[in-house]
Amino acid sequence: MTTISQTAGRSLRPSSTGGFFATLAQGAYALFNRLERRSAVKTLNELDDRALRDIGITRSQIEDAVYGQVKAELTRYL
């Protein structure tokens, strides 16, 4: 009887609510991050070649620069 009364108030499943909300928050953050980067690529693509040259990138390097894939030739400007 002692065993039954000690475990009667406990749940048999571990609580997964925290895991669910953490996963949901990570998904929301990933979506927000993706939308921000897409917006940055779009904005940079709207610039003319002279403005891009002032920044130190070419049109073909826009996505690499936005997504953090910095090439060796870009690091000399940093």
Phi and psi in degrees as GROMACS dihedral restraints (atoms count N, CA, C in turn):
[ dihedral_restraints ]
;  ai    aj    ak    al  type     phi  dphi    fc
    3     4     5     6     1   -61.2    20    10
    4     5     6     7     1   -41.8    20    10
    6     7     8     9     1   -63.2    20    10
    7     8     9    10     1   -42.0    20    10
    9    10    11    12     1   -64.9    20    10
   10    11    12    13     1   -43.8    20    10
   12    13    14    15     1   -69.4    20    10
   13    14    15    16     1   -28.4    20    10
   15    16    17    18     1   -76.7    20    10
   16    17    18    19     1   -31.4    20    10
   18    19    20    21     1   -99.1    20    10
   19    20    21    22     1    -3.8    20    10
   21    22    23    24     1   -64.7    20    10
   22    23    24    25     1   -34.5    20    10
   24    25    26    27     1   -89.6    20    10
   25    26    27    28     1    -2.6    20    10
   27    28    29    30     1   -96.1    20    10
   28    29    30    31     1   146.6    20    10
   30    31    32    33     1   -81.4    20    10
   31    32    33    34     1   143.0    20    10
   33    34    35    36     1   -80.6    20    10
   34    35    36    37     1   -25.2    20    10
   36    37    38    39     1   -96.7    20    10
   37    38    39    40     1   139.0    20    10
   39    40    41    42     1   -69.3    20    10
   40    41    42    43     1   148.9    20    10
   42    43    44    45     1   -70.2    20    10
   43    44    45    46     1   125.1    20    10
   45    46    47    48     1  -109.4    20    10
   46    47    48    49     1    10.7    20    10
   48    49    50    51     1   -63.0    20    10
   49    50    51    52     1   -43.0    20    10
   51    52    53    54     1   -62.3    20    10
   52    53    54    55     1   -40.1    20    10
   54    55    56    57     1   -65.4    20    10
   55    56    57    58     1   -39.0    20    10
   57    58    59    60     1   -63.3    20    10
   58    59    60    61     1   -47.8    20    10
   60    61    62    63     1   -69.1    20    10
   61    62    63    64     1   -33.5    20    10
   63    64    65    66     1   -65.7    20    10
   64    65    66    67     1   -42.4    20    10
   66    67    68    69     1   -65.6    20    10
   67    68    69    70     1   -40.0    20    10
   69    70    71    72     1   -63.8    20    10
   70    71    72    73     1   -42.7    20    10
   72    73    74    75     1   -65.6    20    10
   73    74    75    76     1   -40.2    20    10
   75    76    77    78     1   -63.8    20    10
   76    77    78    79     1   -39.9    20    10
   78    79    80    81     1   -64.7    20    10
   79    80    81    82     1   -42.2    20    10
   81    82    83    84     1   -64.5    20    10
   82    83    84    85     1   -41.8    20    10
   84    85    86    87     1   -63.6    20    10
   85    86    87    88     1   -42.6    20    10
   87    88    89    90     1   -63.5    20    10
   88    89    90    91     1   -40.8    20    10
   90    91    92    93     1   -64.6    20    10
   91    92    93    94     1   -46.0    20    10
   93    94    95    96     1   -60.7    20    10
   94    95    96    97     1   -43.1    20    10
   96    97    98    99     1   -62.2    20    10
   97    98    99   100     1   -43.5    20    10
   99   100   101   102     1   -62.4    20    10
  100   101   102   103     1   -44.1    20    10
  102   103   104   105     1   -65.0    20    10
  103   104   105   106     1   -38.3    20    10
  105   106   107   108     1   -63.1    20    10
  106   107   108   109     1   -44.3    20    10
  108   109   110   111     1   -67.8    20    10
  109   110   111   112     1   -40.1    20    10
  111   112   113   114     1   -61.6    20    10
  112   113   114   115     1   -39.3    20    10
  114   115   116   117     1   -64.8    20    10
  115   116   117   118     1   -40.2    20    10
  117   118   119   120     1   -65.2    20    10
  118   119   120   121     1   -41.8    20    10
  120   121   122   123     1   -62.9    20    10
  121   122   123   124     1   -43.3    20    10
  123   124   125   126     1   -62.5    20    10
  124   125   126   127     1   -44.0    20    10
  126   127   128   129     1   -64.0    20    10
  127   128   129   130     1   -44.0    20    10
  129   130   131   132     1   -67.1    20    10
  130   131   132   133     1   -35.3    20    10
  132   133   134   135     1   -66.3    20    10
  133   134   135   136     1   -24.1    20    10
  135   136   137   138     1   -78.4    20    10
  136   137   138   139     1   -15.5    20    10
  138   139   140   141     1   -75.0    20    10
  139   140   141   142     1   153.0    20    10
  141   142   143   144     1   -81.5    20    10
  142   143   144   145     1   169.2    20    10
  144   145   146   147     1   -62.8    20    10
  145   146   147   148     1   -32.5    20    10
  147   148   149   150     1   -66.1    20    10
  148   149   150   151     1   -43.5    20    10
  150   151   152   153     1   -64.5    20    10
  151   152   153   154     1   -40.0    20    10
  153   154   155   156     1   -64.2    20    10
  154   155   156   157     1   -39.3    20    10
  156   157   158   159     1   -63.8    20    10
  157   158   159   160     1   -36.4    20    10
  159   160   161   162     1   -63.1    20    10
  160   161   162   163     1   -36.3    20    10
  162   163   164   165     1   -71.4    20    10
  163   164   165   166     1   -31.3    20    10
  165   166   167   168     1   107.0    20    10
  166   167   168   169     1    18.5    20    10
  168   169   170   171     1  -130.9    20    10
  169   170   171   172     1   160.6    20    10
  171   172   173   174     1  -103.8    20    10
  172   173   174   175     1   170.3    20    10
  174   175   176   177     1   -60.2    20    10
  175   176   177   178     1   -34.6    20    10
  177   178   179   180     1   -73.5    20    10
  178   179   180   181     1   -12.4    20    10
  180   181   182   183     1  -100.3    20    10
  181   182   183   184     1     2.1    20    10
  183   184   185   186     1   -59.3    20    10
  184   185   186   187     1   -54.4    20    10
  186   187   188   189     1   -64.4    20    10
  187   188   189   190     1   -37.9    20    10
  189   190   191   192     1   -62.1    20    10
  190   191   192   193     1   -41.3    20    10
  192   193   194   195     1   -68.2    20    10
  193   194   195   196     1   -42.0    20    10
  195   196   197   198     1   -70.4    20    10
  196   197   198   199     1   -39.9    20    10
  198   199   200   201     1   -88.2    20    10
  199   200   201   202     1     7.7    20    10
  201   202   203   204     1    82.8    20    10
  202   203   204   205     1    15.6    20    10
  204   205   206   207     1   -96.8    20    10
  205   206   207   208     1    69.3    20    10
  207   208   209   210     1   -70.9    20    10
  208   209   210   211     1   125.5    20    10
  210   211   212   213     1   -83.3    20    10
  211   212   213   214     1   163.6    20    10
  213   214   215   216     1   -60.6    20    10
  214   215   216   217     1   -35.2    20    10
  216   217   218   219     1   -71.6    20    10
  217   218   219   220     1   -21.6    20    10
  219   220   221   222     1   -80.9    20    10
  220   221   222   223     1   -26.3    20    10
  222   223   224   225     1   -68.3    20    10
  223   224   225   226     1   -19.1    20    10
  225   226   227   228     1   -69.3    20    10
  226   227   228   229     1   -19.3    20    10
  228   229   230   231     1   -88.1    20    10
  229   230   231   232     1   -13.6    20    10
